[in-house]
Amino acid sequence: MTPGAISVQREDFDPGREADALIAGRRDVGAVATFVGLVRDANEGCGVDAMTLEHYPGMTEAALEEIVADAQQRWPLQGVRVIHRYGRLETGARIVFVAVASAHRGAAFAACEFIMDFLKTRAPFWKKEETPDGGRWVDAREADDDAAARWQKKA
């Protein structure tokens, strides 16, 4: 894995700058697929004012490294960058960034989607939403598990 491929941080990030850094000086890259996740102002019909993400340092980075390593074994990738924020985030704030570089778009798209599906199900983050009715922990969703399970069929 490329050093610096994974960051778990409080600070915001610039998606364009991160994507540019991923391919800086490279001529073998033909495609870069990116994903940016944001804090929504509503979830399951309830307004959301902010979200707090918690994690266990060390454990979280190891889980993200394993997800990226799995993607690198499945597809021919020239680079991967994953950033996941923690702490209190206002609505509209960036939470997660995934960028995947490959010679061809198919591998870049598939690997980006794979990484996001497994970030949702394997990465040890705990999310608490601030709503007008008070705080509530966000439970895992069956749809996220179903999205990750489809990759098992393609293994």
Backbone as a chain_set.jsonl record, in Angstrom:
{"seq": "MTPGAISVQREDFDPGREADALIAGRRDVGAVATFVGLVRDANEGCGVDAMTLEHYPGMTEAALEEIVADAQQRWPLQGVRVIHRYGRLETGARIVFVAVASAHRGAAFAACEFIMDFLKTRAPFWKKEETPDGGRWVDAREADDDAAARWQKKA", "coords": {"N": [[0.843, -1.184, 0.0], [0.436, 2.24, -0.702], [2.292, 4.665, 1.059], [0.636, 6.988, 3.165], [-1.839, 6.643, 2.04], [-4.115, 6.34, 3.524], [-6.072, 8.298, 5.693], [-7.264, 9.285, 8.811], [-8.952, 11.767, 10.23], [-9.614, 14.949, 11.877], [-9.665, 17.31, 10.484], [-10.901, 19.165, 7.653], [-10.885, 18.472, 4.091], [-9.622, 18.962, 0.755], [-11.145, 17.922, -2.024], [-10.386, 18.133, -4.787], [-7.67, 18.845, -4.674], [-6.67, 16.584, -3.375], [-7.237, 14.549, -5.255], [-5.671, 15.446, -7.383], [-3.099, 15.212, -6.23], [-2.927, 12.472, -6.003], [-2.412, 11.587, -8.582], [-0.219, 12.985, -9.404], [2.52, 13.583, -11.479], [2.234, 11.146, -12.738], [1.917, 9.065, -15.611], [0.75, 6.816, -16.371], [-1.827, 6.552, -15.601], [-5.178, 6.319, -16.497], [-7.684, 6.84, -15.627], [-9.549, 8.302, -12.988], [-11.541, 7.722, -10.298], [-13.743, 9.223, -8.043], [-15.221, 9.721, -4.802], [-17.225, 11.594, -2.647], [-18.491, 11.871, 0.507], [-21.124, 13.431, 2.322], [-22.505, 15.233, 5.164], [-25.851, 14.88, 5.618], [-28.928, 16.844, 5.848], [-31.093, 15.534, 6.803], [-32.383, 12.382, 7.893], [-33.896, 9.337, 7.543], [-36.448, 10.536, 7.593], [-36.231, 12.43, 9.584], [-35.074, 15.563, 10.779], [-31.661, 16.635, 10.7], [-29.139, 18.196, 12.486], [-26.418, 18.107, 12.955], [-23.607, 15.817, 12.97], [-21.819, 13.517, 14.935], [-18.884, 11.731, 14.749], [-17.265, 8.92, 15.998], [-14.327, 6.976, 16.789], [-11.931, 4.253, 17.12], [-8.659, 4.944, 17.464], [-5.99, 3.6, 15.547], [-7.179, 0.979, 15.416], [-9.153, 1.689, 13.593], [-7.681, 2.738, 11.396], [-6.284, 0.423, 10.669], [-8.387, -1.202, 9.786], [-9.259, 0.265, 7.558], [-6.967, 0.149, 5.965], [-6.954, -2.59, 5.399], [-9.277, -2.844, 3.845], [-8.565, -1.282, 1.604], [-6.343, -2.762, 0.727], [-7.649, -5.123, -0.015], [-9.119, -4.165, -2.215], [-7.002, -3.492, -3.91], [-6.019, -6.0, -4.506], [-8.031, -7.039, -6.056], [-8.356, -5.402, -8.33], [-6.435, -3.797, -10.964], [-4.731, -1.268, -9.807], [-3.408, 2.041, -9.783], [-3.227, 3.802, -7.758], [-4.583, 4.794, -4.566], [-6.58, 6.77, -2.441], [-7.841, 7.431, 0.7], [-9.793, 9.252, 2.872], [-11.154, 9.774, 6.005], [-13.199, 11.521, 8.126], [-13.543, 12.49, 11.587], [-15.217, 13.396, 14.664], [-17.245, 16.284, 15.519], [-19.457, 17.222, 13.016], [-20.959, 19.588, 10.942], [-24.085, 19.916, 9.097], [-23.804, 19.416, 5.598], [-21.068, 19.287, 5.652], [-18.002, 17.728, 4.594], [-17.48, 14.252, 4.921], [-16.22, 11.853, 4.102], [-13.74, 10.749, 1.77], [-12.918, 9.13, -1.177], [-10.616, 8.123, -3.531], [-9.646, 6.633, -6.529], [-7.179, 5.494, -8.676], [-6.539, 4.243, -11.9], [-5.551, 2.4, -14.855], [-7.727, 2.123, -16.476], [-11.235, 3.015, -16.716], [-13.223, 1.204, -15.766], [-12.065, -0.424, -13.742], [-11.367, 1.598, -11.945], [-13.88, 2.781, -11.255], [-15.229, 0.505, -10.168], [-13.526, -0.286, -8.029], [-13.615, 2.01, -6.414], [-16.312, 2.064, -5.652], [-16.464, -0.417, -4.327], [-14.676, 0.045, -2.163], [-16.083, 2.08, -0.796], [-18.485, 0.696, -0.158], [-17.519, -1.178, 1.677], [-16.365, 0.48, 3.583], [-18.646, 1.449, 4.783], [-19.574, -0.814, 6.103], [-17.499, -2.266, 7.375], [-15.654, -0.542, 8.562], [-14.708, 0.726, 11.695], [-16.532, 2.984, 12.847], [-18.569, 5.118, 14.809], [-21.648, 6.699, 14.732], [-23.376, 9.553, 15.712], [-26.271, 11.347, 15.526], [-27.362, 14.722, 15.717], [-30.482, 15.82, 16.385], [-33.612, 17.686, 16.111], [-35.067, 16.559, 18.162], [-33.209, 15.643, 19.936], [-30.165, 13.732, 20.601], [-29.225, 10.839, 18.661], [-28.064, 7.559, 18.068], [-26.763, 6.21, 15.068], [-27.869, 3.414, 13.47], [-26.599, 0.409, 11.919], [-27.338, -0.256, 8.491], [-29.479, -2.392, 6.638], [-29.4, -2.207, 3.879], [-26.793, -1.323, 3.408], [-25.317, -3.551, 4.223], [-26.26, -5.36, 2.305], [-25.233, -4.188, -0.021], [-22.464, -4.546, 0.365], [-22.375, -7.316, 0.457], [-22.833, -8.134, -2.153], [-20.368, -8.03, -3.364], [-19.106, -10.266, -2.47], [-20.083, -12.264, -4.034], [-18.771, -11.75, -6.377], [-16.216, -12.413, -5.958]], "CA": [[0.0, 0.0, 0.0], [1.164, 3.492, -0.791], [2.28, 5.44, 2.304], [-0.251, 8.141, 3.123], [-3.072, 6.345, 1.318], [-5.221, 6.373, 4.478], [-6.037, 9.331, 6.744], [-8.422, 9.461, 9.686], [-8.601, 13.105, 10.698], [-10.668, 15.923, 12.201], [-9.609, 18.419, 9.536], [-11.539, 19.063, 6.346], [-9.976, 18.169, 2.99], [-9.97, 19.519, -0.548], [-11.199, 16.774, -2.935], [-9.613, 18.368, -6.002], [-6.242, 18.784, -4.332], [-6.353, 15.174, -3.072], [-7.229, 13.799, -6.518], [-4.482, 15.872, -8.129], [-1.911, 14.644, -5.585], [-2.912, 11.032, -6.27], [-1.883, 11.288, -9.925], [0.874, 13.904, -9.723], [3.681, 12.995, -12.116], [1.937, 9.826, -13.313], [1.467, 9.045, -17.002], [0.135, 5.502, -16.584], [-3.206, 6.607, -15.116], [-6.149, 6.691, -17.518], [-8.972, 7.149, -15.007], [-9.633, 8.513, -11.545], [-12.916, 7.766, -9.792], [-13.773, 9.779, -6.692], [-16.477, 9.797, -4.077], [-17.212, 12.454, -1.465], [-19.702, 11.734, 1.325], [-21.458, 14.653, 3.059], [-23.519, 15.147, 6.218], [-27.174, 15.319, 5.136], [-29.738, 17.556, 6.838], [-32.218, 14.684, 7.193], [-32.14, 10.943, 7.829], [-35.08, 8.553, 7.907], [-37.575, 11.417, 7.835], [-35.988, 13.308, 10.731], [-34.059, 16.574, 10.534], [-30.356, 16.443, 11.325], [-28.4, 19.454, 12.612], [-24.989, 17.793, 12.9], [-23.3, 14.418, 13.264], [-20.529, 13.28, 15.576], [-18.315, 10.419, 14.439], [-16.239, 8.461, 16.926], [-13.598, 5.806, 16.302], [-10.795, 3.826, 17.925], [-7.413, 5.125, 16.71], [-5.219, 2.375, 15.329], [-8.117, -0.033, 14.931], [-9.827, 2.237, 12.41], [-6.723, 2.787, 10.291], [-6.011, -0.965, 10.243], [-9.55, -1.669, 9.017], [-9.241, 0.953, 6.266], [-5.858, -0.43, 5.198], [-7.375, -3.908, 4.924], [-10.244, -2.615, 2.762], [-7.804, -0.829, 0.434], [-5.551, -3.905, 0.257], [-8.59, -6.011, -0.724], [-9.401, -3.557, -3.526], [-5.793, -3.584, -4.733], [-5.885, -7.382, -4.963], [-9.094, -7.332, -7.024], [-8.258, -4.591, -9.541], [-5.116, -3.196, -11.211], [-4.843, 0.129, -9.403], [-2.167, 2.806, -9.701], [-3.222, 4.584, -6.523], [-5.816, 4.908, -3.783], [-6.537, 7.729, -1.334], [-9.049, 7.398, 1.523], [-9.814, 10.151, 4.029], [-12.403, 9.712, 6.775], [-13.16, 12.479, 9.224], [-14.239, 12.175, 12.836], [-15.541, 14.583, 15.448], [-18.554, 16.879, 15.236], [-19.529, 17.783, 11.663], [-22.213, 20.267, 10.618], [-24.686, 19.483, 7.839], [-23.087, 19.911, 4.433], [-19.63, 19.05, 5.789], [-17.466, 16.507, 4.004], [-17.157, 13.194, 5.88], [-15.338, 10.827, 3.564], [-13.232, 10.917, 0.41], [-12.251, 7.966, -1.758], [-10.157, 8.327, -4.909], [-8.979, 5.448, -7.053], [-6.566, 5.705, -9.983], [-6.271, 3.012, -12.638], [-5.35, 2.632, -16.282], [-9.027, 2.094, -17.153], [-12.338, 3.487, -15.885], [-13.964, 0.118, -15.118], [-11.404, -0.776, -12.488], [-11.447, 2.746, -11.035], [-15.256, 2.861, -10.74], [-15.545, -0.663, -9.334], [-12.755, -0.249, -6.79], [-14.133, 3.11, -5.605], [-17.58, 1.609, -5.081], [-16.117, -1.484, -3.389], [-14.122, 0.653, -0.947], [-17.167, 2.752, -0.059], [-19.395, -0.304, 0.408], [-16.91, -1.799, 2.848], [-16.228, 1.5, 4.625], [-19.939, 1.525, 5.477], [-19.894, -2.025, 6.866], [-16.354, -2.814, 8.118], [-14.857, 0.466, 9.27], [-15.269, 0.932, 13.036], [-16.955, 4.334, 13.182], [-19.875, 5.209, 15.443], [-22.222, 7.975, 14.321], [-24.484, 10.067, 16.515], [-26.881, 12.508, 14.897], [-28.062, 15.718, 16.521], [-31.766, 16.105, 15.758], [-34.417, 18.584, 16.941], [-35.568, 15.81, 19.32], [-32.086, 15.184, 20.741], [-29.188, 12.892, 19.93], [-29.541, 9.427, 18.415], [-27.026, 6.784, 17.402], [-27.167, 5.702, 13.76], [-27.701, 1.963, 13.372], [-26.216, -0.153, 10.623], [-28.49, -0.438, 7.599], [-29.501, -3.626, 5.854], [-29.001, -1.874, 2.507], [-25.325, -1.277, 3.37], [-24.861, -4.945, 4.261], [-26.576, -5.953, 1.004], [-24.274, -3.647, -1.004], [-21.171, -5.21, 0.583], [-22.521, -8.748, 0.184], [-22.773, -8.403, -3.594], [-18.959, -8.216, -3.76], [-18.729, -11.642, -2.139], [-20.468, -13.068, -5.201], [-17.841, -11.456, -7.461], [-14.848, -12.741, -5.512]], "C": [[0.881, 1.236, 0.0], [1.128, 4.211, 0.555], [1.393, 6.667, 2.147], [-1.552, 7.9, 2.395], [-4.294, 6.504, 2.208], [-5.017, 7.514, 5.46], [-7.361, 9.296, 7.5], [-8.123, 10.745, 10.447], [-9.818, 13.939, 11.053], [-10.796, 16.968, 11.096], [-10.363, 18.114, 8.245], [-10.461, 18.78, 5.295], [-10.505, 18.815, 1.719], [-9.962, 18.373, -1.555], [-10.362, 16.95, -4.199], [-8.122, 18.255, -5.751], [-5.826, 17.341, -4.067], [-6.291, 14.335, -4.345], [-6.009, 14.161, -7.355], [-3.212, 15.248, -7.553], [-1.785, 13.147, -5.884], [-2.238, 10.708, -7.602], [-0.705, 12.176, -10.324], [2.069, 13.149, -10.292], [3.453, 11.639, -12.757], [1.484, 9.984, -14.756], [0.795, 7.731, -17.337], [-1.326, 5.467, -16.156], [-4.117, 7.077, -16.24], [-7.489, 7.096, -16.943], [-8.795, 7.359, -13.509], [-11.111, 8.595, -11.198], [-12.859, 8.287, -8.363], [-15.175, 9.727, -6.125], [-16.263, 10.708, -2.884], [-18.539, 12.28, -0.757], [-19.875, 12.966, 2.197], [-22.465, 14.365, 4.168], [-24.822, 15.72, 5.663], [-27.929, 16.05, 6.251], [-30.969, 16.773, 7.263], [-31.807, 13.224, 7.054], [-33.382, 10.232, 8.345], [-36.238, 9.445, 8.344], [-37.403, 12.38, 8.996], [-34.898, 14.311, 10.372], [-32.785, 16.28, 11.3], [-29.639, 17.79, 11.318], [-26.9, 19.25, 12.474], [-24.823, 16.308, 13.19], [-21.932, 14.365, 13.929], [-20.101, 11.858, 15.264], [-17.203, 10.124, 15.436], [-15.565, 7.233, 16.339], [-12.525, 5.437, 17.308], [-9.531, 3.987, 17.098], [-6.612, 3.822, 16.661], [-6.097, 1.282, 14.749], [-8.782, 0.432, 13.632], [-8.89, 2.249, 11.21], [-6.42, 1.384, 9.764], [-7.158, -1.509, 9.402], [-9.567, -1.02, 7.634], [-8.123, 0.41, 5.38], [-6.227, -1.795, 4.628], [-8.357, -3.785, 3.757], [-9.512, -2.206, 1.483], [-6.971, -1.981, -0.135], [-6.432, -4.899, -0.498], [-8.892, -5.479, -2.117], [-8.198, -3.692, -4.448], [-5.543, -5.002, -5.224], [-6.894, -7.717, -6.055], [-8.911, -6.617, -8.363], [-6.839, -4.052, -9.712], [-5.194, -1.685, -10.965], [-3.467, 0.783, -9.341], [-2.099, 3.649, -8.43], [-4.586, 4.619, -5.879], [-5.577, 5.945, -2.691], [-7.874, 7.668, -0.619], [-8.848, 8.347, 2.698], [-11.163, 9.981, 4.705], [-12.257, 10.629, 7.974], [-13.874, 11.921, 10.455], [-14.43, 13.47, 13.6], [-16.921, 15.091, 15.062], [-18.51, 17.58, 13.881], [-20.918, 18.367, 11.43], [-22.805, 19.696, 9.326], [-23.963, 20.172, 6.68], [-21.592, 19.663, 4.491], [-19.231, 17.754, 5.092], [-17.093, 15.531, 5.111], [-16.052, 12.303, 5.34], [-14.963, 11.147, 2.115], [-12.564, 9.614, 0.003], [-11.88, 8.332, -3.185], [-9.367, 7.102, -5.323], [-8.47, 5.763, -8.456], [-6.248, 4.352, -10.605], [-6.021, 3.375, -14.1], [-6.685, 2.765, -17.01], [-10.159, 2.434, -16.187], [-13.069, 2.372, -15.146], [-13.376, -0.264, -13.786], [-11.513, 0.361, -11.477], [-12.842, 2.866, -10.427], [-15.551, 1.721, -9.765], [-14.809, -0.61, -7.999], [-13.24, 0.866, -5.864], [-15.431, 2.694, -4.912], [-17.355, 0.512, -4.042], [-15.613, -0.898, -2.068], [-15.212, 1.333, -0.14], [-18.124, 1.748, 0.572], [-18.817, -0.921, 1.673], [-16.574, -0.784, 3.936], [-17.504, 1.571, 5.453], [-20.186, 0.328, 6.395], [-18.749, -2.541, 7.732], [-15.575, -1.795, 8.933], [-15.493, 0.777, 10.625], [-15.456, 2.411, 13.378], [-18.33, 4.247, 13.834], [-20.385, 6.614, 15.195], [-23.4, 8.328, 15.216], [-24.99, 11.343, 15.864], [-27.49, 13.417, 15.956], [-29.325, 16.084, 15.767], [-32.538, 17.101, 16.626], [-34.96, 17.885, 18.195], [-34.454, 15.293, 20.218], [-31.156, 14.297, 19.929], [-29.683, 11.473, 19.73], [-28.392, 8.781, 17.658], [-27.581, 6.228, 16.104], [-26.851, 4.215, 13.71], [-27.224, 1.572, 11.982], [-27.473, -0.395, 9.799], [-28.359, -1.733, 6.821], [-29.044, -3.363, 4.421], [-27.48, -1.808, 2.369], [-24.744, -2.682, 3.389], [-25.111, -5.639, 2.924], [-25.592, -5.474, -0.072], [-22.92, -4.331, -0.868], [-21.25, -6.681, 0.202], [-22.419, -9.052, -1.305], [-21.342, -8.603, -4.074], [-18.475, -9.616, -3.429], [-19.022, -12.554, -3.326], [-19.484, -12.891, -6.356], [-16.412, -11.848, -7.12], [-14.256, -13.868, -6.341]], "O": [[1.939, 1.264, 0.629], [0.056, 4.359, 1.141], [1.405, 7.312, 1.099], [-2.304, 8.843, 2.149], [-5.39, 6.772, 1.716], [-3.925, 7.687, 5.999], [-8.436, 9.281, 6.9], [-7.164, 10.811, 11.216], [-10.924, 13.668, 10.586], [-11.891, 17.451, 10.808], [-10.449, 16.967, 7.807], [-9.267, 18.845, 5.589], [-11.68, 19.168, 1.624], [-8.89, 17.887, -1.914], [-9.698, 16.01, -4.634], [-7.398, 17.638, -6.533], [-4.749, 16.92, -4.487], [-5.396, 13.504, -4.499], [-5.387, 13.291, -7.965], [-2.344, 14.805, -8.305], [-0.678, 12.621, -6.003], [-1.572, 9.68, -7.734], [-0.247, 12.12, -11.466], [2.57, 12.204, -9.683], [4.396, 11.04, -13.274], [0.756, 10.92, -15.088], [0.32, 7.542, -18.456], [-1.994, 4.449, -16.335], [-3.864, 8.108, -16.863], [-8.341, 7.628, -17.654], [-7.999, 6.684, -12.857], [-11.841, 9.428, -11.733], [-12.028, 7.848, -7.567], [-16.169, 9.694, -6.85], [-15.249, 10.614, -2.192], [-19.595, 12.513, -1.344], [-18.905, 13.488, 2.746], [-23.191, 13.372, 4.115], [-24.889, 16.891, 5.288], [-27.618, 15.9, 7.432], [-31.804, 17.29, 8.006], [-30.987, 12.875, 6.204], [-33.853, 10.5, 9.45], [-36.921, 9.161, 9.328], [-38.349, 13.081, 9.355], [-33.908, 13.952, 9.734], [-32.821, 15.745, 12.408], [-29.541, 18.446, 10.281], [-26.194, 20.108, 11.944], [-25.765, 15.629, 13.599], [-21.007, 15.076, 13.535], [-20.849, 10.905, 15.482], [-16.327, 10.951, 15.686], [-16.139, 6.534, 15.504], [-12.236, 6.197, 18.232], [-9.334, 3.253, 16.13], [-6.576, 3.057, 17.624], [-5.782, 0.722, 13.699], [-8.947, -0.348, 12.693], [-9.27, 1.816, 10.122], [-6.313, 1.181, 8.554], [-6.927, -2.203, 8.412], [-9.861, -1.689, 6.643], [-8.315, 0.231, 4.177], [-5.854, -2.12, 3.501], [-8.272, -4.542, 2.79], [-9.804, -2.723, 0.405], [-6.905, -2.152, -1.352], [-6.008, -5.456, -1.51], [-8.92, -6.238, -3.086], [-8.353, -3.976, -5.635], [-4.911, -5.186, -6.265], [-6.639, -8.586, -6.89], [-9.267, -7.157, -9.41], [-6.119, -3.87, -8.73], [-5.664, -0.929, -11.815], [-2.491, 0.171, -8.907], [-1.035, 4.151, -8.07], [-5.612, 4.492, -6.547], [-4.503, 5.991, -2.091], [-8.923, 7.833, -1.242], [-7.858, 8.255, 3.425], [-12.202, 10.038, 4.047], [-11.302, 10.52, 8.742], [-14.693, 11.007, 10.364], [-13.879, 14.509, 13.237], [-17.672, 14.409, 14.365], [-17.645, 18.419, 13.628], [-21.928, 17.713, 11.691], [-22.093, 19.06, 8.549], [-23.57, 21.335, 6.766], [-20.908, 19.812, 3.479], [-20.016, 16.809, 5.01], [-16.476, 15.909, 6.107], [-15.069, 12.028, 6.029], [-15.742, 11.723, 1.355], [-11.749, 9.062, 0.741], [-12.721, 8.793, -3.957], [-8.531, 6.597, -4.573], [-9.219, 6.234, -9.312], [-5.759, 3.44, -9.938], [-6.249, 4.509, -14.522], [-6.772, 3.438, -18.037], [-10.059, 2.174, -14.988], [-13.497, 2.571, -14.009], [-14.102, -0.414, -12.802], [-11.725, 0.12, -10.288], [-12.975, 3.035, -9.215], [-16.062, 1.95, -8.669], [-15.405, -0.862, -6.952], [-13.271, 0.681, -4.648], [-15.616, 2.949, -3.722], [-17.992, 0.516, -2.989], [-16.062, -1.292, -0.992], [-15.262, 1.179, 1.08], [-18.533, 1.926, 1.719], [-19.545, -1.161, 2.636], [-16.505, -1.152, 5.108], [-17.454, 1.733, 6.672], [-20.931, 0.445, 7.368], [-19.005, -3.199, 8.74], [-14.904, -2.159, 9.899], [-16.688, 1.06, 10.696], [-14.652, 3.007, 14.095], [-19.153, 3.411, 13.462], [-19.675, 7.597, 15.409], [-24.296, 7.516, 15.447], [-24.238, 12.298, 15.673], [-28.052, 12.957, 16.95], [-29.264, 16.595, 14.648], [-32.152, 17.337, 17.771], [-35.278, 18.549, 19.182], [-34.729, 14.569, 21.175], [-31.335, 14.129, 18.723], [-30.466, 10.961, 20.529], [-27.824, 9.365, 16.736], [-28.741, 5.82, 16.046], [-25.703, 3.808, 13.888], [-27.417, 2.299, 11.008], [-28.535, -0.7, 10.34], [-27.268, -2.117, 6.401], [-28.377, -4.203, 3.817], [-26.934, -2.191, 1.334], [-23.794, -2.977, 2.664], [-24.276, -6.415, 2.459], [-25.171, -6.253, -0.926], [-22.292, -4.663, -1.873], [-20.285, -7.234, -0.325], [-21.959, -10.131, -1.679], [-21.118, -9.273, -5.082], [-17.527, -10.103, -4.046], [-18.285, -13.506, -3.583], [-19.366, -13.767, -7.213], [-15.5, -11.633, -7.918], [-13.117, -14.274, -6.108]]}, "num_chains": 1, "name": "protein.A"}
